[in-house]
Amino acid sequence: DLNNDKETDNATAERLLASLRETLIAHKKKTGHFVSCGPVPARIPKEPAPWPKGTCFDDLGFRPTESLALQIEASVRGDHVTLIARADPDGDGIPQVWYADDSSLVVRGSDDH
């Protein structure tokens, strides 16, 4: 069921971006700066897959343990970081995208489907 997949993707993306946001804010408190990382994995997975080992997120202590069909990225501009999650549950090549940032817990999604 595609709608159920979307709900699962939404909940997973929101949870992971909230966790990554906390990790990056803690890192900034320690080091004085945010770090860019990703996208990880390099391509949006078509099926849930284990999180790749040895990524820049590992250095931050962010390592999802479940298999994911999501790509995650942290992009720094100036003194702010934008967090991005992407999934393509229907495989049409047009990803669903979720955004969060350091100033807001609100996860905004785009859904072109």
trRosetta pair geometry for C-beta under 8 A, 3 or more apart (Angstrom, degrees):
i j d omega theta_ij theta_ji phi_ij phi_ji
1 4 4.0 61 89 13 111 114
1 5 6.7 177 93 -14 57 83
2 5 5.4 -52 -150 34 35 116
2 6 6.5 38 152 -21 66 101
2 89 6.8 134 -149 124 77 121
2 90 6.2 25 -134 -83 122 103
3 6 5.5 -50 -151 32 35 113
3 7 6.6 36 151 -19 65 101
4 7 5.7 -50 -149 34 35 111
4 8 6.4 36 151 -18 65 104
5 8 5.7 -56 -150 38 32 112
5 9 6.2 32 152 -19 66 106
5 89 4.5 147 139 -169 127 142
6 9 5.5 -53 -145 38 32 112
6 10 6.2 36 154 -23 65 104
6 89 6.3 -144 -74 39 63 160
6 96 7.3 150 -132 -77 89 165
6 111 7.5 54 -152 -129 128 133
6 113 7.8 -141 -93 65 134 139
7 10 5.6 -50 -146 33 31 114
7 11 6.4 27 157 -15 64 106
8 11 6.0 -57 -147 39 29 107
8 12 6.1 24 157 -15 65 112
9 12 5.8 -60 -143 42 27 109
9 13 5.9 27 160 -19 66 110
9 69 7.3 -65 -102 78 101 105
9 70 7.2 148 -147 -76 86 105
9 87 4.7 -137 -150 67 130 165
9 89 5.7 -107 -46 -53 146 129
9 96 6.4 84 133 73 144 147
10 13 6.0 -57 -143 38 24 108
10 14 6.2 21 159 -17 62 110
10 98 7.5 140 -131 -79 57 135
10 109 6.6 -51 -120 -61 93 162
11 14 6.0 -57 -146 38 26 110
11 15 6.2 25 157 -18 63 110
12 15 5.9 -58 -146 38 28 109
12 16 6.1 21 160 -13 66 111
12 68 6.9 167 166 -129 137 98
12 70 6.4 -161 121 -32 119 141
13 16 6.1 -60 -143 41 26 106
13 17 6.1 21 161 -15 65 111
13 70 6.1 174 -89 -121 82 143
13 85 4.1 175 -144 97 100 151
13 87 6.8 -112 -66 -14 122 121
13 96 8.0 -117 -46 114 160 111
13 98 4.2 121 153 18 135 155
13 107 6.8 151 121 175 94 147
13 109 7.3 93 98 -95 147 115
14 17 6.1 -59 -142 40 25 106
14 18 6.2 26 158 -20 63 109
14 98 6.9 -116 -67 -170 60 154
14 107 4.6 -154 -115 29 81 159
15 18 5.9 -58 -149 36 27 111
15 19 6.4 24 154 -16 63 109
16 19 5.7 -55 -147 39 32 111
16 20 6.1 30 156 -17 67 108
16 64 6.2 -19 -117 -80 116 128
16 68 7.7 56 -72 -119 155 147
16 70 6.8 155 40 97 162 158
16 72 6.4 -108 143 -93 130 133
16 85 6.3 108 80 -91 120 140
17 20 5.6 -52 -140 40 32 111
17 21 6.1 42 154 -27 64 104
17 72 7.7 -170 -82 -132 71 105
17 83 4.8 141 -147 121 95 134
17 85 5.6 -105 -58 -23 109 121
17 98 6.2 -126 -34 120 149 119
17 99 8.0 137 -143 171 154 14
17 100 4.3 133 158 9 127 135
17 107 5.4 117 74 -106 144 121
18 21 5.6 -50 -148 31 29 116
18 22 6.7 30 153 -17 61 102
18 100 7.1 -155 -70 -124 51 172
18 105 6.3 38 -117 -153 97 92
18 107 7.3 -77 -51 -49 86 120
19 22 5.9 -54 -154 34 32 110
19 23 6.4 32 149 -19 65 108
19 62 6.9 137 128 -132 99 101
20 23 5.4 -54 -148 37 35 115
20 24 6.2 31 156 -17 69 106
20 57 7.6 -55 -122 -137 108 118
20 62 5.4 57 -110 -138 76 150
20 72 6.6 179 -68 -174 158 134
20 74 6.6 -151 164 -72 126 115
20 83 5.5 142 97 -134 126 140
21 24 6.0 -58 -146 39 27 106
21 25 6.3 27 156 -18 64 108
21 83 5.9 -96 -71 -17 84 153
21 100 5.6 -76 -66 124 130 133
21 101 7.8 81 -118 119 116 12
21 102 6.8 171 -152 -105 92 48
21 105 7.1 168 97 -111 164 64
22 25 5.9 -56 -145 37 28 109
22 26 6.3 29 156 -18 63 107
23 26 5.9 -58 -152 37 27 111
23 27 6.4 29 150 -21 63 107
23 60 5.3 85 155 148 119 113
23 61 6.0 -161 -143 77 116 91
23 62 4.6 116 131 -66 176 109
24 27 5.4 -50 -146 35 35 115
24 28 6.4 37 154 -21 66 102
24 34 5.7 32 179 -136 110 94
24 35 7.3 -142 -133 40 95 74
24 60 6.9 -11 -83 -161 62 144
24 74 6.2 172 -87 -140 143 146
24 81 5.6 -105 156 78 150 164
24 83 7.5 -163 4 -71 150 116
24 102 6.9 -103 106 -95 120 99
25 28 5.7 -51 -148 34 33 111
25 29 6.6 37 151 -21 63 102
25 102 6.3 142 -83 -144 93 93
26 29 5.7 -51 -150 32 33 113
26 30 6.6 28 152 -15 64 107
27 30 5.8 -61 -153 39 32 109
27 31 5.9 -13 166 16 70 115
27 34 7.1 91 91 -123 111 48
27 35 6.6 -66 135 8 146 105
27 60 5.5 -46 -70 -138 143 98
28 31 6.5 -73 -127 56 25 82
28 32 6.7 -23 -171 157 61 5
28 33 6.1 -118 -126 97 78 9
28 34 5.2 -15 -80 -68 114 65
28 102 7.7 37 -7 -134 159 140
33 76 7.8 42 171 -148 91 154
34 74 7.3 -138 170 161 109 119
34 76 4.7 168 97 -105 112 119
34 79 7.6 121 6 -170 111 41
34 80 7.4 0 10 154 154 12
34 81 4.1 -151 -173 -54 157 122
34 102 6.9 -103 -81 -66 142 142
35 56 7.2 -144 138 163 124 118
35 60 6.9 -157 56 -74 129 120
35 74 6.9 56 95 105 62 132
35 76 6.7 -93 -176 -35 9 138
36 74 5.8 -170 -141 102 40 79
36 75 5.5 30 -127 -125 102 38
36 76 4.6 -111 -57 11 88 95
36 81 7.7 -170 -85 -128 60 98
37 40 6.9 -22 147 -12 93 120
37 55 7.2 92 180 153 115 98
37 56 3.9 -157 -132 98 106 123
37 57 5.4 135 147 -63 150 70
37 60 7.2 -103 -31 -13 160 134
37 73 7.1 -171 93 -152 58 49
37 74 4.7 31 41 43 85 106
38 55 7.5 31 -82 -180 74 125
38 56 7.0 -128 -39 54 56 116
38 57 7.1 36 -55 -46 100 107
38 71 7.4 140 -173 169 122 84
38 72 5.7 -116 -106 103 159 61
38 73 3.7 -149 101 -111 127 63
38 74 6.1 103 21 18 114 64
38 84 8.0 -162 101 62 138 95
39 42 6.6 110 90 -127 91 30
39 71 4.9 25 178 167 118 114
39 72 6.9 155 -150 77 70 31
39 73 4.1 -46 -91 -72 73 111
39 84 7.5 -60 -98 87 101 113
39 86 7.4 -12 -142 24 138 123
40 51 7.7 46 142 -163 113 85
40 52 6.1 -125 -169 42 102 118
40 55 4.7 57 -123 -149 150 150
40 56 7.4 -158 -48 39 135 84
40 57 6.0 -119 40 -8 159 123
40 71 6.7 165 83 -158 30 70
40 72 5.7 -24 64 61 84 82
40 73 7.2 149 14 -80 66 60
41 44 7.8 157 69 -92 89 17
41 45 6.3 75 40 -49 129 94
41 49 7.4 -12 -15 82 148 130
41 52 5.2 116 -95 -23 94 126
41 71 6.1 -91 49 -111 59 87
43 71 7.3 -118 129 -83 21 135
44 69 7.8 46 170 169 80 68
44 70 7.6 -38 -145 -154 82 25
44 71 4.6 -88 -97 -18 68 124
44 86 5.2 -86 -98 114 122 109
44 87 6.5 158 -165 -125 118 26
44 88 5.1 92 124 0 140 109
44 95 5.7 -163 -81 -98 167 126
45 48 6.9 85 121 -113 139 16
45 49 4.7 -150 -133 13 148 115
45 68 6.8 123 38 106 142 65
45 69 4.8 -124 90 -135 105 55
45 70 7.2 -15 36 20 104 22
45 71 7.1 159 0 -55 74 81
46 69 7.1 -51 121 -143 15 107
46 88 7.0 -43 -109 80 58 107
46 91 5.9 44 -143 -105 101 101
47 69 6.0 -89 168 -97 15 111
48 66 7.8 -45 -170 146 125 88
48 67 3.9 86 153 128 103 105
48 68 5.8 -108 -141 170 79 1
48 69 4.7 -69 -74 -41 57 88
49 67 5.6 -166 97 -158 4 96
49 68 6.8 -46 55 61 57 54
49 69 7.2 95 6 -87 74 56
50 67 5.4 -51 -69 -100 47 80
51 55 7.7 -90 163 7 93 137
51 63 6.1 158 105 -168 148 67
51 64 4.6 144 -57 65 144 89
51 65 7.4 -61 14 -82 126 15
51 66 8.0 70 -24 68 104 38
51 67 7.8 -154 -26 -115 64 36
51 68 6.3 43 -71 18 83 116
52 55 5.4 94 90 -48 102 115
53 58 7.3 49 -167 -70 52 143
54 58 6.3 -49 -121 4 15 153
55 58 5.4 127 59 -12 62 94
56 59 5.9 -41 -167 23 49 115
56 60 7.4 41 143 -11 66 103
57 60 5.6 -60 -160 39 46 111
57 62 4.3 -78 -180 79 100 101
57 63 6.5 148 118 -75 105 60
57 72 7.2 46 -73 94 150 126
57 74 7.9 130 -91 0 92 121
58 61 7.7 47 -178 -69 34 21
58 62 7.5 -104 -75 61 22 57
58 63 5.8 46 -104 -74 68 114
64 68 5.8 35 111 -33 153 134
69 87 5.6 71 116 -139 88 105
69 88 7.9 -114 159 50 104 58
69 89 6.9 92 118 -93 140 70
70 85 5.2 -15 -171 -168 122 103
70 86 6.7 140 -160 69 67 42
70 87 5.0 -45 -99 -73 71 97
71 85 7.0 150 76 -158 50 50
71 86 4.5 -15 56 58 103 98
71 87 7.5 175 15 -71 73 48
71 95 7.9 -51 35 -136 117 151
72 83 7.5 -18 -166 -171 89 90
72 84 7.2 150 -158 85 43 57
72 85 5.5 -13 -101 -102 70 76
73 83 7.3 159 85 -157 54 46
73 84 4.4 -10 60 60 100 104
73 85 7.9 -176 22 -75 70 34
73 86 7.8 25 1 -4 108 105
74 81 5.6 -5 -173 -174 96 119
74 82 7.5 158 -156 80 48 45
74 83 5.6 -17 -104 -103 72 72
74 84 7.8 -173 -77 21 28 75
75 81 6.8 147 75 -158 41 65
75 82 4.9 -19 63 61 97 94
75 83 7.9 -180 22 -80 72 26
75 84 6.7 27 -2 -4 112 116
76 80 7.2 159 -151 87 60 41
76 81 5.1 -32 -95 -99 71 79
77 80 5.8 -17 68 67 78 90
77 81 7.9 152 22 -96 62 32
77 82 7.1 20 8 -5 106 106
80 101 6.3 7 177 -175 108 117
80 102 5.5 -151 -149 32 69 120
80 103 7.0 -32 -131 -20 114 105
81 101 6.5 164 88 -153 54 69
81 102 4.9 86 44 -41 85 112
82 99 6.2 -24 -173 -158 101 102
82 100 7.6 152 -162 80 55 40
82 101 5.0 -31 -106 -98 60 94
83 99 6.8 138 78 -160 59 49
83 100 4.5 -14 59 62 113 88
83 101 6.6 -173 13 -84 80 36
84 97 6.5 -24 -163 -164 96 99
84 98 7.2 148 -157 79 46 55
84 99 5.8 -12 -101 -102 69 71
85 97 7.2 153 81 -156 51 49
85 98 4.4 -4 55 55 100 105
86 95 4.3 6 -169 172 104 148
86 96 7.0 154 -154 77 53 51
86 97 5.3 -13 -101 -102 80 74
86 98 7.8 -161 -70 22 38 70
87 95 6.3 136 67 -157 27 91
87 96 5.1 -14 64 54 84 101
88 91 5.9 94 135 -89 103 29
88 92 6.9 -147 -170 43 103 57
88 93 6.7 35 -148 -83 145 13
88 94 7.1 134 -126 68 101 35
88 95 4.8 -72 -69 -100 88 69
88 96 7.1 171 -86 9 39 74
89 96 6.9 6 4 2 97 126
90 113 6.4 127 7 -118 142 143
92 113 7.7 139 31 -100 141 105
94 112 5.3 -85 152 76 129 134
94 113 7.4 155 93 -67 117 82
96 109 6.5 0 174 -172 98 109
96 110 6.9 -179 -159 82 55 62
96 111 5.5 6 -127 -106 100 71
96 112 7.6 -156 -94 22 59 75
96 113 7.1 -46 -75 -4 99 115
97 109 6.8 158 89 -154 46 60
97 110 4.8 7 58 43 94 104
98 107 5.2 7 -178 175 112 108
98 108 6.9 156 -157 81 59 40
98 109 4.5 -26 -98 -96 78 82
98 110 7.8 -160 -75 16 37 64
99 107 7.0 157 74 -159 38 60
99 108 4.9 -18 59 61 94 92
99 109 7.6 174 15 -83 68 34
99 110 8.0 42 -8 -15 103 95
100 104 6.7 -143 -161 91 72 81
100 105 7.0 -9 -151 -157 120 28
100 106 7.0 172 -122 84 81 42
100 107 4.8 -39 -70 -100 103 73
100 108 7.5 157 -76 16 50 70
101 104 5.6 44 58 38 86 89
